Amino acid sequence: MKHQAHSAAGDPQPRDVVPTAPDPQEISSRLADLRKRINGLDEQIIRLINARAECAVEVGKLKRQANIPIYAPHREADVLNRVLAQNRGPLSNQALEAIYREIMSGSFSLELPQRIGYLGPPGTFSHLAANRQFGSSVDYQDLHTIDGVFEEVARGHVDYGLVPIENSLGGGIADTLDAFLTYHQRVKIYGEVQLAVHFSLLAYCQPQVVARIISRADAFAQCKNWIATQYPGAERVNVESTSAAVRLVRQDQEQNGQSSWAAIGSSLAGEIYDVPILFEKIEDRIGNVTRFLIVARSETEPSGHDKTSIMFTTDDRPGALVDVLNVFKRRDVNLTHIDKRPSRETNWDYTFFVDALGHCRDAKMAEVIGEARAHCQRLVVLGSYPVSTRVL
């Protein structure tokens, strides 16, 4: 005789369970209650944000009286760290940080309108990094070249400048290192920003129609395998910037009404020039990060987790570079980056650039810098600033 299967509790298990149909009236009632709650929370949020902004206005007045810079990286780092430490979800830390950066951006504009210079044209990854760091409530200035950013900061025409210093795939940015050789007496490093670099394919046409792809040479190099797989027959055209590539696609669409051109560029360039994204994150290697420096005429206060950038030229003798580096080793100071550039004064004579953990006002770091200087023809502290701990 066949026996009916039983559950662990001994009761027969139903063979077919028909789901209960949701009650439309109950769902409508619950939605109405949640929307009412959201509206109430929005009223509280708006009230609190504006109360915070009123405090920021008072802070701005006091800072102007004391001639203190409005933007303070050490204070920004403290605010963000405290906010994220209190986050219990469901919003991610990245989402919450983006919200707070916009709130602080609006506060800066109330305290004193800020002008930020960057390496253009609009829509470049430098522009994107500046936008994510400072938010949308500041005045951005396209200064066309890295030297132009340094020059306008030095002249006081912009409050801060943002320039690329190194890429996790391509290494150091020579033009930025060279600029410090010229401007180190007039400009200081004020902060650093890390940006995740993601390339998009942007076009007005359908993916199968793309016949020409436009971008910078390094963008093509970083998306080489993806292009070879998806568009092996497409014509490739090199231009001076990814932003210029997106602009050309826009112009071709406006002139011809039906474009088969596509550009490799940033999502921000797509927003600026109103070019749709066909595919996102088409780079061959994930984890591509560009590090940027914020430059200013003033110096930052210690935050407790800082980095000091130093530029030096060694004595012309065997082992001179080793002697300098050994100073940091003996004092257990970690060097996170080292690079070099021709000194511009003597052939085969180099200027070295290092980043060391610690603030130049810390007693230990001050002693290390003094000891290292004894082995150098010239040693310049380019700036101390909070370590960037998050990738934007």
Secondary structure, DSSP 8 states (H G I E B T S, - for coil): -----B-TTS-B--S--------HHHHHHHHHHHHHHHHHHHHHHHHHHHHHHHHHHHHHHHHHHHT--S--HHHHHHHHHHHHHT--SSS-HHHHHHHHHHHHHHHHHHHS--EEEESSSTTSHHHHHHHHHH-SSSEEEE-SSHHHHHHHHHHTSSSEEEEEEEETTTEE-HHHHHHHHHHTTT-EEEEEEEEE---EEEESS-GGG--EEEE-HHHHHHTHHHHHHH-TT-EEEE-S-HHHHHHHHHHHHHHHSS--EEEEE-HHHHHHHT--EEES---SSS--EEEEEEEESS-----SSEEEEEEEEE-SSTTHHHHHHHHHHHTT--EEEEEEEE-SSSTT-EEEEEEEES-TTSHHHHHHHHHHHTTEEEEEEEEEEE---SB-
